[in-house]
Amino acid sequence: MKFDSLFTETRLGSHKLRNRFVLPPLTRSRTTQPGNIPNDMMAEYYAQRADAGFIITEATQVEPRAQGYAWTPGLHTEMQVEGWKKVTQAVHEKGGTIFAQLWHVGRVSHTSFQPNGEAPIAPSAVKADAVKVFIETAPGEGALAEPSEPRALTTGEVTEIVQHFATAAKNAIRAGFDGVEIHGANGYLVNQFLSDKTNFRDDQYGGSLENRLRFLKEIIEAVSAEIGSQRIGVRFAPLFESTDEDRIYLGLVEDDPHHTYLSAVKMLEKFNIAYISIAEADWDNAPDLPEAFCRDLRDHFSGTIMYAGKYTPEKAKRMLDAGLGDIFGFGRKYIANPDLPERIKNDWPLNPVDAPSLFGGSQKGYTDYPFYNESNA
């Protein structure tokens, strides 16, 4: 078989994964309102894709202020926990392994999402550019909008948000998840603290790289205390170059991404977390990550390494066979093909993605993508 190595078992923390395919975090905005509550339709969607070796949920708010897009789920109320139980039970009945991605958008938000219409929160009072948020304009209807001007968090408030992550992780385990992924990528709050482009603080959370890493470090410490480090992953999105200003990851392009993210990984290695996830640029003609960076990650991190970002089976096999990565996310391919591993194993054709139904809506473009039936092909 052409892609034999992608169908081998591997371990992630204490979990045995049946193959190297991952359903990565993919925002779909299908929660029940009011309350951003996971529902039966979401349970069906994730269960359909449980043949993946590993599933990571769409980004999930750790508190009300963490939201920046309409109809995205949370893990901070009892109704949300009960809703997620439907999802985890459905996935586990199919033999799947599923983590919840914990998310705080920080400055990438809008006053309409914030309690009492207040300003979004951020490390520093610097508005997000080169990005839009998605707000509800009427029940079931939405539109893109500019992020609102944020305010800077006080030092005390930073420690409170660390606890929000810890509580959400505890809620995730109560909801039946096998673990959690901390969203440290794509210009959201953890990334905002990490980056010298958005963090201009003069307290212990700003200035040096060590200080800018402190927020993430404290989250890992707090979450580990609640659920154990082997139930934790962290996602990053290092960007080494961009030829299109509109494609810059929310403006957060580090001057030395190799040093920044390798330093972060070295810090995480000390906590013995289960995995790191690297989200690569996914637009047309985006550059691959430098091989030297990938090799340094492997040399300095002993856990599982995941990559995602417009991956093909060919690229995943190449990375796996070279020893650079262990598991691989297939985003839009998995949206349109719930039976993706079987299609790749048998060289069956893939369903195309219905782009208009990616965010929000009904079962259309969500749970109605067909499984392959060779007799009807």
Secondary structure by P-SEA (a helix, b strand, c coil): cccccccbbbbccccccccccccccccccccccccccccaaaaaaaaaacccccccccbbbccccccccccccccccaaaaaaaaaaaaaaaaabbbbbbbbbbbcccccccccccccccccccccccccbbbbbbccccccccccccbbbbbcaaaaaaaaaaaaaaaaaaaaacccccccccccccaaaaaaccccccccccccccccccaaaaaaaaaaaaaccccccbbbbbbbbcccccccccccccccccaaaaaaaaaaaaaaacccbbbbbcccccccccccaaaaaaaaaccccbbbbbccccaaaaaaaaaaccccbbbbaaaaaaccaaaaaaaaccbbbbbcccccccccccccccccccccccc
